[in-house]
Amino acid sequence: MIPMVNLKAQYTDIKDEIEIGLAQTLSNCTFILGKNVQAFEKEAASYLGVKHTIGVASGTDALHLALLAAGIKAGDEVITTAFTFIATAEAIKYIGAKPIFVDIEPKTFNINLDEIKKAITSKTRAILPVHLFGQPVNMVAIKSLCEQHNLKLIEDCAQSFGASIEGKQTGSMGDAAGYSFFPSKNLGAFGDGGLVATNSDEIAAKVKQLRNHGSGERYYHDVIGFNSRLDEIQAVVLRAKLKRIDDYNQARRDSAHLYSQLMADLPVITPFEDKIGIHVYHQYTLLSERRDEILKVLQAQKIGCAIYYPVPLHQQNVFKAECKGLSLPITESVAANCLSLPICANINDETIIKITDVIKGLF
Ligand SMILES: *Cc1c(COP(=O)(O)O)cnc(C)c1O
């Protein structure tokens, strides 16, 4: 059996360091907003090249609190992509704002700048691009569009920890960004966790207040907030992995390049790397008209593979009514033909050869 993600191998490598940190946390019993969260926030801010980071309970919360802190309100329109995980749009809906889904680029699967331009109305308040599968969106172009129209720019970096454009990290170029530490993400915790990154003192102060019941000083509450804190146990794990994130991402890139090299002669479209940035391959996703057949032969060999995402958001039951009549042809065709193969920091070359041999067998 070959899993999509092998978390166990990664754990084995750093077990000692993590267990020392966990034992210390368990014995001093500070579980919420202790010194590991503080240290992790500092280390993450320095890695990402941003002024502030704020640990929160999940990536979904990170996006929700970032949008709230950036001043997005009920009735506002937020332009985003339908080819993403549901959480991107959930965060917009929690506020009562309206996600406006626009089509993607056929090669990068990321939001299409020209489609964003067409969708801007007098109600548009923000753009929420997703660096999908770890491929950075062209932030330079989107940022200048946002400045021109006075829009907030909130990045969904759940899949792009460590990805960069012209030496700048994704998540450092907009007004605020949300990261997820769901265990299978490039930087994964041992449970749920998330992070808001921002260069704005104002947004940072608001997120800090919102994550902790709307309070600055304990038991004094200024706004209705949430219980959304990163916990110490997760911070211990994240500190150990953050030190190694560049190696993890380089290993993902090497694995992706081997896959693409081994499948170069097959009638499948291997992932495109936009040279504007460094892709960190949260997923290795190919396109093929025979996607369902490939899926079947891999499953028969007990090789993990998955369709991210089979149903774009505008066609999900929850959005069907509000998106009635909306057609996003590129999004729909990519959803019908995409297949993600196993990738993680610890997959070895023999495994990749075995997987591609099975696919070659089909053709
Ligand atoms: C994982 C993910 C999220 C949500 O993160 P959670 O930590 O699971 O809440 C948001 N957006 C995208 C694109 C994701 O992949």
The ligand as an SDF file (V2000), in Angstrom:
LIG
                    3D

 15 15  0  0  0  0  0  0  0  0999 V2000
   -6.7250   23.1400    4.0660 C   0  0  0  0  0  0  0  0  0  0  0  0
   -7.2630   24.3440    3.4130 C   0  0  0  0  0  0  0  0  0  0  0  0
   -7.9860   25.3310    4.1030 C   0  0  0  0  0  0  0  0  0  0  0  0
   -8.4920   25.1640    5.5000 C   0  0  0  0  0  0  0  0  0  0  0  0
   -7.5880   24.8250    6.4410 O   0  0  0  0  0  0  0  0  0  0  0  0
   -8.0370   24.0510    7.7960 P   0  0  0  0  0  0  0  0  0  0  0  0
   -6.8280   24.1840    8.6440 O   0  0  0  0  0  0  0  0  0  0  0  0
   -8.3510   22.6570    7.4340 O   0  0  0  0  0  0  0  0  0  0  0  0
   -9.2020   24.7800    8.3720 O   0  0  0  0  0  0  0  0  0  0  0  0
   -8.3360   26.4800    3.4250 C   0  0  0  0  0  0  0  0  0  0  0  0
   -8.0490   26.6530    2.1260 N   0  0  0  0  0  0  0  0  0  0  0  0
   -7.3850   25.7210    1.4190 C   0  0  0  0  0  0  0  0  0  0  0  0
   -7.0740   25.9880   -0.0190 C   0  0  0  0  0  0  0  0  0  0  0  0
   -6.9830   24.5290    2.0330 C   0  0  0  0  0  0  0  0  0  0  0  0
   -6.3480   23.6060    1.3080 O   0  0  0  0  0  0  0  0  0  0  0  0
  1  2  1  0
  2  3  1  0
  2 14  2  0
  3  4  1  0
  3 10  2  0
  4  5  1  0
  5  6  1  0
  6  7  2  0
  6  8  1  0
  6  9  1  0
 10 11  1  0
 11 12  2  0
 12 13  1  0
 12 14  1  0
 14 15  1  0
M  END
$$$$
